């Protein structure tokens, strides 16, 4: 059976590990998803989060290790590659065997470069391949799966561009964190086709809806069920492929959170679970 999860964000990132794990468990979830910048901050090993999750009886389904690999600043890019590799090792030491990557460039950052203007497509992909050439052997050694999330505005931004990356390596430790919302922004509306195209390469799932097109300011990730993702077809296809991992809610309805819930991210936890229960 698919597990129900939630990606901790907002004020939840400042909670003590036991408070976070207890809240997720008591809310009715099976797993929690964490962010490396938080749990490994200041050189920490993150093991207090694993201990708290174990005590609460939930799983840490995935750790986000999302760092830009498409950068003109060579030193900064190399630092991101090293950090990503180090955090794979930390995740493994915690007993967490799935990490979430993206490729870059990060379109919402003011200093993000534009592929085709500041750097060629060839050179941009060369930067990504250089990063994964160094990182994949670490994942293999540690027994960790790298789940690449295709994200709007990045090199790997939909099914086809992420497939290009995965096919380049054809490696058992490289797969996808399947988030249907980003494909929707590029007009890839057949959720079942997307799921079945990835099949056993689905290492983790994000549950997020989308409306609009993949340009800054021209889309939103609305409340679940308000967007263009056909979640009925999506979850049916996941079951048919035999996926039994975590389907983790990534709540990014920022205006709703601010205007209705006063910026409190934890307010999204219970409504999101009610949505998941419709399908899991």
C-alpha positions as CSV (number, residue, x, y, z in Angstrom):
1,X,0.0,0.0,0.0
2,X,1.2,3.5,-0.7
3,X,2.2,5.5,2.4
4,X,0.9,8.9,3.3
5,X,3.5,11.6,3.9
6,X,4.1,15.3,4.4
7,X,7.0,17.6,3.6
8,X,7.8,19.7,6.7
9,X,8.2,23.4,5.8
10,X,7.6,26.9,7.2
11,X,7.6,27.2,11.0
12,X,7.7,23.4,11.3
13,X,11.4,23.5,10.3
14,X,12.0,25.2,13.6
15,X,10.3,22.6,15.8
16,X,12.3,20.2,17.9
17,X,12.5,16.8,16.2
18,X,10.3,15.0,18.7
19,X,7.5,17.7,18.3
20,X,7.6,17.4,14.5
21,X,7.6,13.6,14.5
22,X,4.8,13.4,17.0
23,X,2.7,16.0,15.2
24,X,3.0,14.1,11.9
25,X,2.2,10.8,13.5
26,X,-0.8,12.1,15.5
27,X,-2.1,13.8,12.4
28,X,-2.4,10.4,10.7
29,X,0.6,10.2,8.4
30,X,3.0,7.3,7.9
31,X,6.0,9.3,6.9
32,X,7.7,12.7,7.0
33,X,10.0,14.4,4.5
34,X,12.9,16.6,5.6
35,X,15.2,19.2,4.1
36,X,19.0,18.9,4.3
37,X,19.7,22.5,5.0
38,X,17.7,22.2,8.2
39,X,18.5,18.8,9.6
40,X,22.3,19.0,8.8
41,X,22.7,22.7,9.7
42,X,25.9,23.5,11.6
43,X,27.5,20.2,10.8
44,X,24.7,18.1,12.6
45,X,24.3,14.5,11.5
46,X,20.4,14.5,11.6
47,X,20.2,11.5,13.8
48,X,18.0,13.2,16.3
49,X,15.3,13.3,13.6
50,X,15.7,9.6,12.9
51,X,15.5,8.8,16.6
52,X,12.4,11.0,16.9
53,X,10.7,9.4,13.9
54,X,11.5,5.9,15.2
55,X,10.0,6.8,18.6
56,X,6.9,8.2,17.0
57,X,6.5,5.2,14.7
58,X,6.9,7.0,11.4
59,X,9.3,6.8,8.5
60,X,11.6,9.5,7.1
61,X,10.7,8.9,3.5
62,X,13.2,11.2,1.8
63,X,15.6,14.0,2.4
64,X,15.7,17.0,0.0
65,X,19.3,17.5,-1.1
66,X,18.4,20.2,-3.7
67,X,21.4,22.2,-4.8
68,X,22.1,24.0,-8.1
69,X,24.5,22.4,-10.5
70,X,24.1,24.9,-13.3
71,X,26.3,27.8,-12.3
72,X,29.0,29.9,-13.9
73,X,30.8,30.2,-10.5
74,X,32.9,27.1,-10.7
75,X,33.9,27.2,-7.0
76,X,30.2,27.6,-5.9
77,X,29.2,24.7,-8.2
78,X,31.9,22.4,-6.9
79,X,30.9,23.4,-3.3
80,X,27.3,22.3,-4.1
81,X,28.5,19.0,-5.6
82,X,30.6,18.3,-2.4
83,X,27.7,19.3,-0.2
84,X,25.3,17.0,-2.1
85,X,27.7,14.1,-1.8
86,X,28.4,14.7,1.9
87,X,24.6,14.8,2.6
88,X,24.1,11.5,0.8
89,X,26.5,10.0,3.3
90,X,24.7,11.7,6.2
91,X,21.4,10.4,5.0
92,X,22.8,6.9,4.7
93,X,24.2,7.1,8.2
94,X,20.7,8.1,9.4
95,X,19.2,5.0,7.6
96,X,17.4,7.1,5.0
97,X,17.8,5.6,1.6
98,X,16.2,8.1,-0.7
99,X,17.4,11.7,-1.4
100,X,15.7,14.3,-3.7
101,X,17.8,16.2,-6.2
102,X,17.1,18.7,-8.9
103,X,19.4,19.9,-11.7
104,X,19.2,23.7,-11.7
105,X,19.4,26.4,-12.7
106,X,17.1,27.6,-10.0
107,X,14.7,30.1,-11.7
108,X,13.4,31.8,-8.6
109,X,16.9,32.9,-7.5
110,X,17.9,36.4,-8.6
111,X,21.4,35.3,-9.7
112,X,20.2,32.3,-11.6
113,X,21.7,32.0,-15.1
114,X,19.7,31.7,-18.2
115,X,20.5,28.7,-20.4
116,X,20.8,29.8,-24.0
117,X,21.8,33.3,-23.1
118,X,24.6,33.1,-20.5
119,X,25.5,29.5,-21.1
120,X,24.8,27.1,-24.0
121,X,22.5,24.1,-23.6
122,X,25.6,21.9,-24.3
123,X,27.6,23.5,-21.5
124,X,24.7,23.5,-19.1
125,X,24.1,19.8,-19.4
126,X,27.9,19.3,-19.2
127,X,27.7,20.9,-15.7
128,X,24.9,18.6,-14.7
129,X,26.7,15.5,-16.0
130,X,29.9,16.5,-14.3
131,X,28.0,16.8,-11.0
132,X,26.2,13.4,-11.3
133,X,29.4,11.7,-12.5
134,X,30.8,12.6,-9.1
135,X,27.7,12.0,-7.0
136,X,26.3,8.7,-8.4
137,X,29.3,6.7,-7.2
138,X,28.7,8.0,-3.7
139,X,25.1,7.0,-3.8
140,X,26.1,3.5,-5.1
141,X,28.6,3.1,-2.3
142,X,26.1,4.2,0.3
143,X,23.2,2.3,-1.0
144,X,21.1,5.4,-1.5
145,X,18.6,6.2,-4.3
146,X,18.8,9.6,-6.0
147,X,15.3,10.7,-6.9
148,X,15.6,13.6,-9.4
149,X,12.6,15.9,-9.3
150,X,11.9,17.7,-12.6
151,X,11.2,21.3,-11.7
152,X,9.9,24.2,-13.8
153,X,12.5,26.4,-15.4
154,X,15.4,23.9,-14.9
155,X,17.2,21.7,-17.3
156,X,15.3,18.6,-16.1
157,X,11.8,20.2,-16.0
158,X,9.4,17.5,-17.2
159,X,9.1,13.8,-18.1
160,X,11.2,14.0,-21.2
161,X,14.1,16.1,-20.0
162,X,14.3,14.1,-16.8
163,X,14.3,10.9,-18.9
164,X,17.2,12.4,-20.9
165,X,19.2,12.6,-17.6
166,X,18.2,9.2,-16.4
167,X,18.9,7.6,-19.8
168,X,22.3,9.1,-19.9
169,X,23.3,7.0,-16.9
170,X,20.8,4.1,-16.9
171,X,21.9,3.5,-13.3
172,X,19.9,1.6,-10.7
173,X,20.6,4.3,-8.1
174,X,19.2,7.1,-10.3
175,X,15.4,7.6,-10.7
176,X,12.7,10.1,-10.2
177,X,10.9,11.9,-7.4
178,X,7.6,12.0,-9.3
179,X,5.8,15.4,-8.9
180,X,3.0,15.6,-11.5
181,X,2.5,19.4,-11.0
182,X,5.6,20.4,-12.9
183,X,4.6,18.3,-15.9
184,X,1.2,19.9,-15.9
185,X,2.9,23.3,-16.3
186,X,4.4,22.0,-19.6
187,X,1.1,20.7,-20.9
188,X,1.8,17.0,-20.0
189,X,-1.7,16.3,-18.7
190,X,-1.9,12.5,-18.9
191,X,-0.9,11.6,-15.3
192,X,-1.3,7.9,-15.9
193,X,1.1,8.0,-18.9
194,X,3.7,9.9,-16.9
195,X,3.5,7.3,-14.0
196,X,3.7,4.3,-16.3
197,X,6.6,5.9,-18.3
198,X,8.6,5.9,-15.1
199,X,7.5,2.6,-13.7
200,X,10.0,1.1,-11.3
201,X,12.2,4.2,-11.5
202,X,9.7,6.0,-9.2
203,X,11.7,6.2,-6.0
204,X,9.4,8.8,-4.2
205,X,6.3,10.8,-5.0
206,X,5.2,14.4,-4.3
207,X,1.6,15.3,-4.2
208,X,1.0,18.8,-5.5
209,X,-1.4,20.4,-7.9
210,X,-0.8,23.0,-10.6
211,X,-2.6,25.6,-12.7
212,X,-0.9,27.8,-15.4
213,X,2.2,27.6,-17.6
214,X,5.9,27.3,-16.7
215,X,6.8,30.9,-16.6
216,X,7.4,32.9,-13.4
217,X,4.3,34.6,-12.2
218,X,2.0,32.7,-14.6
219,X,1.2,29.6,-12.5
220,X,0.2,28.6,-9.0
221,X,0.3,25.4,-7.0
222,X,-3.2,25.6,-5.6
223,X,-5.0,23.6,-2.9
224,X,-5.1,19.9,-3.8
225,X,-7.9,19.2,-6.2
226,X,-8.2,22.7,-7.5
227,X,-5.6,22.3,-10.3
228,X,-5.1,20.3,-13.5
229,X,-3.6,17.1,-12.0
230,X,-5.9,14.1,-12.5
231,X,-5.1,12.5,-9.1
232,X,-7.6,9.7,-9.6
233,X,-5.7,8.5,-12.7
234,X,-2.4,9.3,-11.0
235,X,-2.9,7.1,-7.9
236,X,-4.6,4.3,-9.9
237,X,-1.5,4.2,-12.2
238,X,0.8,4.2,-9.2
239,X,-1.0,1.2,-7.8
240,X,-0.9,-0.6,-11.1
241,X,2.9,-0.1,-11.3
242,X,3.2,-1.6,-7.8
243,X,4.5,1.5,-6.1
244,X,4.5,1.1,-2.3
245,X,6.6,4.1,-1.3
246,X,5.5,7.4,0.2
247,X,3.2,9.9,-1.5
248,X,4.3,13.1,0.3
249,X,2.3,16.3,0.2
250,X,4.4,19.3,-0.9
251,X,2.2,22.2,0.1
252,X,3.1,25.3,-1.8
253,X,-0.1,27.3,-1.9
254,X,1.8,30.3,-0.5
255,X,-0.9,33.0,-0.9
256,X,-3.5,30.8,0.7
257,X,-1.2,29.9,3.6
258,X,-0.5,33.6,4.2
259,X,-3.9,35.0,3.7
260,X,-6.1,32.3,5.3
261,X,-3.8,30.6,7.8
262,X,-1.6,33.6,8.8
263,X,1.5,31.9,7.3
264,X,1.2,28.8,9.5
265,X,2.4,25.8,7.4
266,X,1.2,23.2,9.9
267,X,-2.4,24.3,9.1
268,X,-2.0,22.4,5.8
269,X,-1.3,19.1,7.4
270,X,-4.8,17.8,8.3
271,X,-6.7,19.2,5.2
272,X,-4.0,17.6,3.0
273,X,-4.5,14.2,4.7
274,X,-8.2,14.3,4.0
275,X,-7.3,14.7,0.4
276,X,-4.9,11.8,0.4
277,X,-7.5,9.6,2.1
278,X,-9.6,9.9,-1.0
279,X,-7.1,8.0,-3.0
280,X,-5.0,5.9,-0.5
